[in-house]
């Protein structure tokens, strides 16, 4: 009897390790996380509109139907990225996610304080390699450091009333995300 | 033989306990640092790089993008203030005010996070659409049938959740539940 109790206790302890391991590994093995759901319709380093959610179909669960949204799936291995998002009439936000859907930075139109939100996205290494003088000329641009090489930028504009949805959609559609060296915009 | 049986038993216990706990944690959407006000709960830390492994796992499993903290905070309610699960066949009234925010939206989803079909294609309200009382408070009727005032159709589904998202708000990781963060009360007015 004691022997089985000890075995059960040992099993339970091992179960605790199994539990922690599965929790930690799960995001890396998930095949239906937000990034994987959006990836087929979002070319790399280009802004792609995300269809509004309807009861029949939605690109992701728990999307806010009051927003027009677009994503830029980025890959920084070829160099930094420039992002510009025109501000809509109501509320515009730009959120940055890693490959595993962790939000690491977000900015809204008021925090940016301009008609166009302009950002440079780069890895910490690329930031360190930036020449000093270029940093001075780029001082008026916001620099965001991505913890991972790939990830998602979610660009969202609020339509405070359903009738304002086309306005929000056009603001989001005018967003650009291009390679920093690339002279021509990718959309 | 006894050794083999014993090891198999221990491994079986480990599998059941470990995977069971993982399943339980993920279906409950558990994460550290919840901010609970009335029947509303938010996990402000889930929208930051400091998101704990439970939050990361549940986000990956659900397949949603969390609301980043610099963007806003999302509060979810799946029960009324008395702890009863929200039923789309009942008349539920949300009454009160929200914490300070530039904009907020309230949306009704089924438990899978899908919008609920209804005759007027209304899935929620934004702070701008709401009709308020003279003192700034508001009432939203979540009912299956049309209702005067701010009517949010429940579509008659058995279970639903309400998500109140505050955008550009000071509510965040350091917020404590209290007078500065009033949330609308959720009350069942009648059930058929």
Interface residues (C-beta under 8 A of the other chain):
Chain A: X3 X4 X7 X8 X10 X11 X12 X13 X14 X15 X16 X17 X18 X19 X20 X21 X22 X23 X24 X26 X27 X30 X32 X33 X34 X36 X37 X53 X54 X55 X56 X58 X60 X61 X62 X63 X64 X65 X66 X90 X91 X93 X95 X96 X97 X100 X101 X102 X103 X104 X105 X106 X107 X108 X110 X111 X147 X152 X154 X156 X158 X159 X160 X161
Chain B: X6 X9 X10 X11 X12 X13 X14 X15 X16 X17 X18 X19 X20 X21 X22 X25 X26 X47 X48 X49 X51 X53 X54 X56 X57 X59 X60 X61 X62 X63 X64 X65 X66 X67 X68 X69 X70 X71 X72 X102 X103 X105 X107 X109 X112 X113 X114 X115 X116 X117 X123 X124 X126 X127 X128 X129 X163 X165 X167 X168
